[in-house]
Amino acid sequence: MSKSPLRIGTRSSPLALWQAHWVQVLLQEKHIPSELIPIQSHGDQDSSQPLYEMNIQGIFTKALDTALLNNRIDIAVHSYKDVPTQLPKGISKLAVLERGNPTDLLVYKTDESQWPQKATIGTSSLRRSAQWKHRYPAHQTAILRGNVQKRLQTLEAHEWVGALFAQAGLERVNSRPPQSKPLDWMIPAPAQGAVCVVAREADLEALSVAAQLECTNTFRATEQERIFLRLLEGGCTAPIGALVQPTQEGWHFKGGVFSLDGTEKAIFEKHFSKDAWEGIGEEAAQAVLKKGGAAIMSQIKKT
């Protein structure tokens, strides 16, 4: 490795900086010097418009991709769920770090028994909104954007009963409120809770360094979740969830797609053997499409 510090590109939010610092610590353990280069993304600059209305692939990753291709940084650290299933030309995924808790979390103001019939929940995620409406048909969801701290402040400022977050994100920046609970019934976003490192395909030095950080189980699980997403989505933003978890016997998959209003769903769940991991995403996607997912996706694309 060269004597110059490895330049680690990261978004400037507290969570992104935590993730980049984690990579920096792992590199330090391997005696590899590095420095953090914060870069603001378009998704960070506009924190009011819902992400699904922005119609920008990789809204949180594009600025870092550009910095990579312009040689301003050597590697970039991303929340893996923000990374498009098709990486830009010239950029390669190097490593997926050990996954945090992939579960979605409800941060609430009052106990559910005190909620009004037509309660409001804060979230700008189509996936979370659709699954919440499926479980609570009388509820409505409201736009909730910004970094973790800003979203918690927004929740306090509104008369909502609660808001939805990724559990790993809140816990990583020590911001999980006491009044919160995991939503084990909600299917998380593909690769939620995972962090990935990317670099230029031609940068063999960075490739060899970052590859040392790979967690095999997390790579295999998230790879199949992202294949599932790519085969279902077809370039269309939709309420799609998927989770592959290692078990003693092999792998457990649960995933599916919901209609935007939450009234319809197509879910697939199955246990796979250890050596069958490479086919999980494709088999699951085909099963969901046959169980009504194709009709749901067709309707979403029309809206």
C-alpha positions as CSV (number, residue, x, y, z in Angstrom):
1,M,0.0,0.0,0.0
2,S,1.3,3.5,-0.8
3,K,2.3,5.9,2.0
4,S,-0.5,8.4,1.1
5,P,-3.6,7.9,3.3
6,L,-6.5,6.2,1.6
7,R,-9.1,8.8,0.9
8,I,-12.5,7.6,2.2
9,G,-15.5,9.4,0.6
10,T,-18.6,9.7,2.7
11,R,-21.8,11.7,3.0
12,S,-21.7,14.3,5.7
13,S,-24.6,13.1,7.9
14,P,-23.8,11.8,11.4
15,L,-24.8,8.2,10.4
16,A,-22.7,8.3,7.2
17,L,-19.7,9.6,9.1
18,W,-20.2,6.9,11.7
19,Q,-20.1,4.2,8.9
20,A,-17.1,5.8,7.3
21,H,-15.3,6.0,10.6
22,W,-16.0,2.3,11.1
23,V,-14.3,1.5,7.8
24,Q,-11.4,3.7,8.9
25,V,-11.0,1.8,12.2
26,L,-11.0,-1.5,10.3
27,L,-8.3,-0.2,8.0
28,Q,-6.3,1.0,11.0
29,E,-6.4,-2.5,12.4
30,K,-4.7,-3.6,9.2
31,H,-2.1,-0.7,9.5
32,I,-3.6,1.1,6.5
33,P,-3.7,4.9,7.0
34,S,-6.8,6.8,5.8
35,E,-8.6,10.1,5.9
36,L,-12.3,11.0,5.6
37,I,-13.5,13.2,2.8
38,P,-17.2,14.4,3.5
39,I,-19.2,15.1,0.4
40,Q,-22.8,16.3,0.3
41,S,-25.3,14.4,-1.8
42,H,-28.3,15.7,-3.7
43,G,-30.5,13.7,-1.3
44,D,-29.0,15.5,1.7
45,Q,-29.4,19.0,0.1
46,D,-33.2,18.5,-0.6
47,S,-34.7,17.0,2.6
48,S,-38.3,18.0,1.9
49,Q,-39.3,16.3,-1.3
50,P,-40.1,12.5,-1.0
51,L,-37.3,10.4,-2.4
52,Y,-39.7,8.5,-4.7
53,E,-40.7,11.8,-6.4
54,M,-37.1,12.8,-7.1
55,N,-36.7,10.2,-9.9
56,I,-32.9,10.1,-9.4
57,Q,-31.2,6.7,-9.3
58,G,-28.7,6.6,-6.5
59,I,-29.7,9.9,-5.0
60,F,-27.5,9.4,-2.0
61,T,-24.6,7.8,-3.9
62,K,-24.3,9.8,-7.1
63,A,-22.1,12.6,-5.6
64,L,-19.7,10.0,-4.2
65,D,-19.6,8.1,-7.5
66,T,-18.7,11.3,-9.3
67,A,-15.9,12.0,-6.8
68,L,-14.6,8.5,-7.3
69,L,-14.5,8.7,-11.1
70,N,-12.9,12.2,-10.8
71,N,-10.2,10.7,-8.5
72,R,-11.1,13.0,-5.6
73,I,-11.4,9.9,-3.3
74,D,-10.1,6.4,-3.4
75,I,-13.1,4.5,-1.9
76,A,-16.7,5.4,-1.0
77,V,-18.7,4.1,1.9
78,H,-22.5,3.7,1.5
79,S,-25.5,2.4,3.3
80,Y,-26.0,-0.6,1.0
81,K,-29.7,-0.2,0.7
82,D,-29.1,3.2,-1.0
83,V,-26.9,1.8,-3.7
84,P,-28.7,1.1,-7.1
85,T,-28.7,-2.5,-8.2
86,Q,-26.8,-1.5,-11.3
87,L,-23.5,0.3,-10.4
88,P,-22.2,3.1,-12.6
89,K,-19.7,2.1,-15.3
90,G,-16.2,2.2,-13.9
91,I,-17.2,1.6,-10.3
92,S,-17.0,-1.8,-8.5
93,K,-18.4,-3.1,-5.2
94,L,-15.4,-4.1,-3.1
95,A,-16.8,-5.3,0.2
96,V,-19.9,-5.7,2.3
97,L,-19.2,-5.3,6.0
98,E,-20.8,-7.3,8.8
99,R,-24.5,-6.5,8.9
100,G,-26.2,-4.6,11.7
101,N,-29.8,-5.2,12.8
102,P,-31.9,-5.1,9.6
103,T,-35.2,-4.5,11.4
104,D,-37.5,-1.5,11.1
105,L,-38.3,0.4,14.2
106,L,-41.3,2.4,15.4
107,V,-40.5,5.5,17.5
108,Y,-43.8,6.4,19.2
109,K,-45.1,9.2,21.4
110,T,-48.0,7.4,23.1
111,D,-49.0,3.8,23.6
112,E,-50.9,2.2,20.8
113,S,-54.0,1.9,23.0
114,Q,-54.2,5.7,23.0
115,W,-53.9,6.2,19.2
116,P,-56.8,7.8,17.4
117,Q,-58.5,5.7,14.8
118,K,-57.1,7.8,12.0
119,A,-53.5,8.2,13.3
120,T,-50.6,9.6,11.3
121,I,-47.2,7.9,11.1
122,G,-44.1,9.7,9.7
123,T,-42.2,8.0,6.9
124,S,-41.2,8.8,3.3
125,S,-40.5,5.2,2.5
126,L,-43.0,3.6,0.1
127,R,-42.1,0.2,1.5
128,R,-42.7,1.2,5.1
129,S,-45.8,3.2,4.3
130,A,-47.4,0.3,2.3
131,Q,-46.8,-2.3,5.0
132,W,-48.0,0.1,7.7
133,K,-51.2,0.8,5.8
134,H,-51.7,-2.9,5.2
135,R,-51.6,-3.5,9.0
136,Y,-53.4,-0.2,9.9
137,P,-55.8,0.6,7.0
138,A,-57.3,3.6,8.7
139,H,-53.9,5.3,9.2
140,Q,-52.2,7.8,7.0
141,T,-48.5,8.5,6.5
142,A,-46.7,11.8,6.3
143,I,-43.4,12.9,4.7
144,L,-40.4,12.5,6.9
145,R,-37.0,13.4,5.5
146,G,-33.5,14.4,6.6
147,N,-30.9,12.8,8.7
148,V,-31.8,10.8,11.8
149,Q,-31.6,13.7,14.2
150,K,-33.7,15.9,12.0
151,R,-36.3,13.2,11.6
152,L,-36.6,12.8,15.3
153,Q,-37.0,16.5,15.7
154,T,-39.7,16.6,13.0
155,L,-41.6,13.8,14.8
156,E,-41.6,15.9,18.1
157,A,-42.8,18.9,16.2
158,H,-45.9,17.2,14.7
159,E,-49.0,15.7,16.1
160,W,-48.1,12.2,14.8
161,V,-48.4,9.1,16.9
162,G,-44.9,7.9,15.7
163,A,-42.4,7.5,12.9
164,L,-40.6,4.7,11.2
165,F,-36.8,4.3,11.2
166,A,-34.1,1.6,10.5
167,Q,-33.1,0.2,13.8
168,A,-29.4,0.0,12.9
169,G,-29.3,3.6,11.9
170,L,-30.7,4.9,15.2
171,E,-28.5,2.6,17.3
172,R,-25.3,3.4,15.4
173,V,-25.5,7.0,16.3
174,N,-26.9,6.4,19.8
175,S,-30.2,8.1,19.0
176,R,-32.7,5.3,19.7
177,P,-35.4,6.8,22.0
178,P,-36.7,4.7,25.0
179,Q,-40.2,4.9,23.4
180,S,-39.4,2.6,20.5
181,K,-40.0,-0.9,19.4
182,P,-38.8,-3.2,16.6
183,L,-41.4,-4.1,14.0
184,D,-40.7,-7.8,13.4
185,W,-43.7,-8.1,11.1
186,M,-42.3,-5.5,8.7
187,I,-40.1,-6.8,5.9
188,P,-37.0,-4.6,5.7
189,A,-35.5,-3.0,2.6
190,P,-33.1,-5.2,0.6
191,A,-29.6,-4.8,2.2
192,Q,-31.0,-2.7,5.1
193,G,-28.5,-2.6,8.0
194,A,-25.5,-3.3,5.7
195,V,-22.6,-1.1,4.7
196,C,-20.7,-1.4,1.5
197,V,-17.4,-0.1,0.1
198,V,-16.9,0.8,-3.6
199,A,-14.0,2.0,-5.7
200,R,-12.9,2.5,-9.2
201,E,-12.6,-0.7,-11.1
202,A,-9.2,0.2,-12.4
203,D,-7.8,1.0,-8.9
204,L,-6.3,-2.4,-8.1
205,E,-4.7,-1.1,-4.9
206,A,-8.0,0.1,-3.4
207,L,-9.7,-3.1,-4.6
208,S,-7.2,-5.3,-2.7
209,V,-7.5,-3.2,0.5
210,A,-11.2,-3.0,0.7
211,A,-11.8,-6.7,-0.2
212,Q,-10.2,-7.6,3.2
213,L,-13.2,-6.1,5.0
214,E,-15.8,-8.4,3.4
215,C,-18.2,-10.4,5.6
216,T,-19.1,-13.5,3.6
217,N,-22.5,-14.1,5.1
218,T,-23.6,-10.5,4.8
219,F,-22.4,-10.4,1.2
220,R,-24.3,-13.5,0.2
221,A,-27.5,-12.4,2.0
222,T,-27.6,-8.9,0.6
223,E,-26.5,-10.1,-2.9
224,Q,-29.6,-12.2,-3.1
225,E,-31.9,-9.5,-1.7
226,R,-30.6,-7.1,-4.3
227,I,-31.2,-9.7,-7.1
228,F,-34.7,-10.1,-5.8
229,L,-35.2,-6.3,-5.9
230,R,-33.7,-5.9,-9.4
231,L,-35.9,-8.7,-10.9
232,L,-39.1,-7.3,-9.4
233,E,-38.4,-3.6,-9.7
234,G,-37.5,-3.3,-13.4
235,G,-36.4,0.4,-12.9
236,C,-39.6,1.3,-11.0
237,T,-39.6,2.5,-7.4
238,A,-41.9,0.2,-5.5
239,P,-42.7,-1.0,-2.0
240,I,-40.4,-4.0,-2.1
241,G,-39.0,-5.8,1.0
242,A,-36.6,-8.7,1.3
243,L,-34.5,-10.3,4.0
244,V,-32.2,-13.3,3.8
245,Q,-30.9,-14.6,7.1
246,P,-28.4,-17.3,7.8
247,T,-29.6,-20.2,9.9
248,Q,-28.0,-23.4,11.3
249,E,-29.4,-25.3,8.4
250,G,-28.9,-22.8,5.6
251,W,-30.8,-19.6,4.8
252,H,-34.3,-18.2,5.4
253,F,-35.9,-15.8,2.9
254,K,-38.9,-13.6,3.3
255,G,-39.8,-10.9,0.8
256,G,-42.5,-9.4,-1.3
257,V,-44.2,-6.4,-2.9
258,F,-47.1,-4.4,-1.7
259,S,-49.5,-2.1,-3.5
260,L,-48.9,1.6,-2.8
261,D,-52.1,1.8,-0.6
262,G,-51.2,-1.4,1.2
263,T,-54.4,-3.2,0.2
264,E,-52.6,-5.9,-1.8
265,K,-49.5,-7.9,-1.3
266,A,-47.5,-10.8,-2.8
267,I,-45.2,-12.5,-0.3
268,F,-42.8,-15.5,-0.6
269,E,-41.1,-17.2,2.3
270,K,-38.9,-20.3,2.2
271,H,-35.9,-22.0,3.9
272,F,-33.0,-22.8,1.6
273,S,-30.0,-25.1,2.1
274,K,-26.5,-23.6,2.6
275,D,-25.3,-24.4,-0.9
276,A,-28.4,-23.0,-2.6
277,W,-27.7,-19.4,-1.7
278,E,-26.9,-18.3,-5.2
279,G,-30.4,-19.0,-6.5
280,I,-32.4,-17.5,-3.7
281,G,-33.1,-14.1,-5.2
282,E,-34.2,-15.4,-8.6
283,E,-36.4,-18.2,-7.2
284,A,-38.1,-15.8,-4.8
285,A,-38.7,-13.1,-7.4
286,Q,-40.3,-15.5,-9.9
287,A,-42.5,-16.9,-7.1
288,V,-43.6,-13.4,-6.0
289,L,-44.4,-12.4,-9.6
290,K,-46.6,-15.6,-10.0
291,K,-48.4,-15.0,-6.7
292,G,-49.7,-11.6,-7.8
293,G,-46.6,-9.5,-7.8
294,A,-46.6,-9.0,-11.5
295,A,-50.1,-7.4,-11.4
296,I,-49.1,-5.2,-8.4
297,M,-46.0,-4.0,-10.2
298,S,-47.9,-3.4,-13.4
299,Q,-50.4,-1.2,-11.5
300,I,-47.6,0.7,-9.7
301,K,-45.9,1.5,-13.1
302,K,-49.1,3.1,-14.3
303,T,-49.3,5.6,-11.4
